[in-house]
Amino acid sequence: MGAAIAQEETLTAADRCDRCGARAYMRVTLPGGGELLFCGHHGHAHKDALTAADASIQDESQTLSSSTPATAPDGEH
């Protein structure tokens, strides 16, 4: 069936990855209850297994590419 997209509150800078402590961009609700928070790196590393387990995944990692410039503006080095 695959993972459902959870409709939950937006993650904030206060939400931290349960694996490494970085800012969380993914909230995972397990089928039996319980919640895990992951940074983009760890969330994507475990996404296939979580999907196979029918976990509900709220993925906000797309905000990483839209809110963080890849390079400094001209004149800022």
Secondary structure, DSSP 8 states (H G I E B T S, - for coil): ----B-------TT-B-TTT-SB--EEEE-TTS-EEEE-HHHHHHHHHHHHHTT-EEEE-THHHHHHS-SS--TT--
